[in-house]
Amino acid sequence: MSASPSLPLLKRISAGFWVALLWVTAAVYPIVEYVLRPPRQMYSTSYPRDGLDSPGAQALLALAFALVVAGGVLLRRRAFAAYGLVVAGTVVQTVAWRQDEIPSIQFLGVSVALCYVAATRSRRGSLIAAGAAVGVLVGYLIMRAVMGIGSGTDSEPYMVLVVAIAWLIGNSVHQARAHTEELHARAAAQAVTAERLRIAREMHDTVAHSIGIIALQAGAAARVVETQPDRAREAMITVEKAGRETLSGLRRLLGALRQADEDPERSGDRMETPLRPAAGLADVERLAATTTAAGIRVEVWWQGTRRTLPADIDLTAFRIVQESVTNAVRHSGADACRVRVDYREDEIAIEVSDRGKGGGTGTNTGYGLVGMRERVTLLDGAFTAGPRPGGGFLVAARLPVPAGAA
């Protein structure tokens, strides 16, 4: 299962780049059109040919460019400070040209920056930023009114409308993103709860199997205790071993499982589950044979000395192998899968790898990876899942085995 494909180029470019590019393009155009090109009949009162002749005007224009470029660079990390730099650069540019209003096209850079702030920051902060933009526009209106300068139809009201639209778009994106994160968190929590309940049901099967063995052995010991004491003693030793293993497994899982709410409508059905042996690593070869017969070759490598494990650890180890092989069949597109089971002195290590091209990462919220991670966490183990450096996907888990549990 390979890593997810990279984003398209346009989405990988930061918002600060687009803000700076839009602003710089709008600022360079009048310089080229009205100053650098040969004199023509067409001219502009807002951008006179001699408007940048003075060193002071040139310095102010250079400062405006520097402020906006710095704002574009800082927009992702320090959005509010960067937004302030863009607004300041826009004002400084009008001062350099000795203009009494901000050109509409020039203020689009501020609106794009405001949209990003509203999409990524708190509503209160983005409202303050929008108020600052509106305040600048109102300031120009007041300045012209005080100085008695008439400029025909005022553009500021339309620019205020653009600012409001930019804020609304950014705020909508912010709300949609927050809602999506809430849904993901809720889905992950539900997946964990569902997996815990499923583990509880399987533990019921494990306990039922152990209790069945204890009942059979105790009954046999009671029948032969007088005629065959040796056999009775062996039966009672088996009862003791099964009881200790069951109690140990229950103690390890009970604390975590009691947080999950049982479904009262199905509790009675689960209590009537028939006695049957719980799955374990002994079933891995059968799983491999079945999967190989279906068209995906599964190679199983055993390392260390194979031995009997506590029922809960044995069941968890098998479920990890089973789920990993299932994911490889469904998502990897590979024709082979390798399972390695390493019996160590104080733990058991499991690795399931493939060289497929399917999607998926170790950080998604799919039920499979969430379930495996939850199982391992309940047993104080370690779990990793993700793309392999050489291609494919790797699931690895380590489950501690209590001393003397074998």
N, C-alpha and C positions, 0 to 999 in steps of 0.2 A: 504494500500500500504506500504509494509515493506521496510526497508532500503536495499540498494544495497548489494549484497553478497561481502564478503571480498576477497581481492586478494589472489592468491595462495601463499604458503609459500616462494617459490623461489623468487617471485616478491616483497615480503615484506622485504626480507633481503637487507640491504643497499649495495651500490656499494663499499663503504669503507671496508665492511667486506670481500667481494670477493677479493679486492686488497690485504688486509693484509693476508688473508688465502693463496692466491697463492704465495705471496712473502715468507711467513714464511715456507710454505711447501718446496719451492725450497731451502731455507736456512738450514732447518733442515735435509734434506735428506743426503747431503754429510757428515754432522757430524755423523749421525747414520751409514752410509755406510762405511766411511773410518776412523773414529776415535773410535766410541764406540764398534763396532763389533770386534770380535777377529781377529788378523792379518791373512791375506790370501795372496795368490799370486797376487790377483788383488789390485792395488793401483792407486793413482791419483797424478799427479804432481801439479795440481791446488789446491788440498786439501790434503796436506801431513799430516800424522798421528801426527806429532809433531808441526803442524802449530798453534795450539791453546794452546801450553804449557805455553807460557809466560803470566803473568797477564795482560800485556798491550793488547795483542791480544784478551784475553777474555773480557776485558773491552770494547774494540772497537766493538766486536761482540754484546755484550749486548746493547751498545749504538745504533748500527744499528737496532736491533730488536725494541728498544724503539721508535726510530724515525719513523719506518714504521708503528708500531701499532698506534702511535699518529696520523700519517697521515691518516690511515684508519678511525679513530674516527672522525677526523675533515673534511673529504672529502666532506660531504654533506653541511656543514655550511660555511667552508672557503676552497674552492676547490683549489685555487692557492697555498695557504700556505701548505695545506696538500700534494699537488703534489710535492712541493719542499722538504718536509720532506721525501717522498718516494724516490726521486732521491738521496737525501743526504744519506739516510740509505743504499741505494744500493752501493754508492761509499765507504762509511765507511766499509761495509762488505768486499769489495775487499781489502781494506787496512788491515783489520784484518787478512785476509788470505795471505797477501803479494802477491796479484795477479797483473799481468800487463794488464789484460783485464777483462771486466765484462762478466760473463757467460751468454749465451743467455737465458737460462731458468730463470735466476734471473731477467733479464730485462723485462720479460713479465709483472711483476707487475707494472712497470713504464708505459708500453704501455696500460694496462687496465685503470690505473688512468688517463692517457692522453685521452683515449676514453671518459671517464666520463666528464672530463673538457671540451672537445670539444662539447659534447652533451648538456651541461647545462650552459655554459658560452659564452661570446661573441667570435666572430671569431678572432678578434685581440688578445684577451687574450690567446685563445687556440693556435694560431700560435706562440706566444711567448713561451708558454709552450713546444710546439713541438720543437722549435728552441733550447731550453735549453737541451732537451734530446739529440738532434743531436750534440749539442756542447760538451756534456759529452763524447759521443762516439768518436767524432773527437779528443778530448783531449787525449784519451787513444791511438789512432793511432799515434798522434804526439809524445807522451811520449815514445812509443816503438821505433819510428824512431830515436829520439834524443839519446836514450840510447843504440841503436843498438841491441835491443832484437828482435829476430826472433821467431814468434809463428806459423809458417806454414801459413795456409789460414786464413786471417783476417775475423773475424765474424762480425765486426762493420758494413760493408756495408749491410749485410743481416738484421742486427738489425735496421739500418736506414730505410730499406724498411718496416719492421714491424711497426716502429713508424709512417711512412707515412700512412700505411693502417689503423692503429688505429685512427689517426686523421681524415681520410676520413670517416670512419664508424661513429665516433662521430659527425662530422659535418653534415653528412646526417641525423642522428637522430635529430640534432638541427634544421635543415631546415624543416624536416617533422613536427616536433612539432610546429614550428612557423607557418607553413602553416595551420595546423589543428586549432590552436588558432585563426588565421585570419578568417578561414571559420566559426568557431563558433561565433565569434564576428559579422561577416557579417550576419549570419543567425539570430542571436538575434536582430540585428538592423532591418532587414527586417521583422521579426515577429512583432516588436514594431510598425513599420510603417504600416504594414498591419492591425494590430489591431486598430490603431488610425483611419485608413480610414473606417474600419468596424464600429467603434463607431460613426464616422461622419455620416455614412449612417443611422445608427439607430437613431441618434439625428435628422436627417432629418425627419424620420418617426414620432418621438415624436413631433417635431415642427409642422409638417403637421397636425397631429391629433389635437394639441392645436389650431392651426389656424382654422381648420375646425369647432371646437366647438365655437370659437369666432365668426366666420362668421354666423353660425346658430343662436346663441343667439342674435347677433346684428341685424340680419334680423327679428327675432321674436319681439325684442324690438321695432324696427321701425314700425312694423305693428300694435302693440297694444299700442303704447305710448299715444294715445289720448283716446282710449276706456278703456284700462285697465292699468293705470299707475303703479299699484303695481307689476303686472307681468313684466312690462317693467323694473322697478327698479331691480327686482330679476335677470332678464336676464343681465342687465348691470353689476351687482355685479359679476355674473359668468364670464362675459367677463373680468372684471378687475382682478379677481383671476387667471384665465387661462393665461392672458397676463403677470402678475407678475411672475408666476411660470416658464413660458417659458423663459422670459428674464433672470431670475435668473440662470436657468440651462445653458443657452447659455453663460452667462458671466463666469461661472465656467469652461467651457470646451473650449471656443473659443481660449484662449491664447495658450493652448497646442496643439489643433488640427490644428491650422494654420501652424504648422511646417511640417505637412505631406503634401506631394505633391499629388494633386488630379490627377487621371487618366483622361486626357481630352477625351479619346474615350468613357468613360462610364459616364461622367458627365451628359450628356443629358438624359441617361436612368434613372439615379437616380432621376433626377428632376421630372420624370413622375411616381414615385412610388405612388401607390394608397393610399388614406387616410385609415388608420386602427389604432386601439388602440395599443399603445406600450405595450410590455410585462411588467409584474411587479410581485410583491410578491403575488398578488391575484391569479396568475397562478401556485403557488408552489403546491397546493393541487392536481391540475390536473396533474402536472408533476409527483408527487409522485404516483398517481393512475396509470398513464400510465406505469411507471417504475415497479411498483409492479406487474401489470398484465403481464409484460415481464419476471418476475421471480426473480427480486431483490426487496426485501421488503424495502420500504422507510418510515421511521417514521419521522413525522414532529412535532416538539415541538414549540409552540408559547409561548413567555413570554412577559410580559408587556402589555400595552394597544395598540392594533392594531389601526393604524390611517393612514390617507392618507399621502403619502410622495411626495416630488417633483419628477417629471417624470424621471429626469436623475438618481437620487438616487434609485428610485424604480426599474428602468431598470437594473442598475448595480447590485443591490442586487439579482435580479432574475437571471441574467447571471452567477453570482458566484455560486449560488445554482445549476443551470442547468449544468454548466461545471464540477463542483465537482461531482455531481451525475453521469454524463456521464463518468468521469474518473474512478469512483468506479465500474461502470458496466463493463468498458472495461479492466481495469488493475488490480483491487484488487483481484478478485476471491472470494469475500465475498458474502454471501447470504442476507446481510442486510446492510442498510446505515441509519444513523441518521442525520437529519437536525434540527438545533436549530436556531430560529430567535427570537432575544431579542430586543424589542422596549424599548429603554431607553430615558431618558429625552432629551438629546442632541445628541444622536447617535443611530445607529442601528447596532447590533452585529450579525454576522452570523458564524455558525460553522457547518461543514459537516465532519462527521467522519465515519470510517468503521474499521473493524478488519480483513481485507484481507491480502493476502500474495503477492500481486503484487509488481513489482519493481517501482522505481521512487523516487525522492527526491524533496525537495523544492528548489533546486538549479539548476535543469536541465534547458535546454533551449527549452523545449517543448512549442508549441504554446498555449496550454491551460493555464499553469501557468503564462507564460509571459503575455497573454491577461488579465487574472484576475488581476495580479499585476498592469498592466498598467491602467486598469479601476479604481482601487482603488486609485492609485497615482494621477490620474487626479482629483479626488474628495477630495484630501488631507486626505485620510484615511490611515489605517494601514492594512497590509496583511502579513500573514505567512502561509507556507505550508511545511509539512514534516512528517516523520514517528512519530508515537506516542510512548511514552516510553513503554506502555504495548502491543505494536503491532498494526498494522494497519496504517492508514494515516489520517491526520487531516488538513483541510483547515479552516482558521479563518480569518475574515475580520471585520473591524470596519469602518463604514461610518458616518462622522459627518453630522448631520441634522441642518441646519441653524435655529436660533430661529425664531419662528413665521411662519415657512414654512409649517407646517401642516395645 
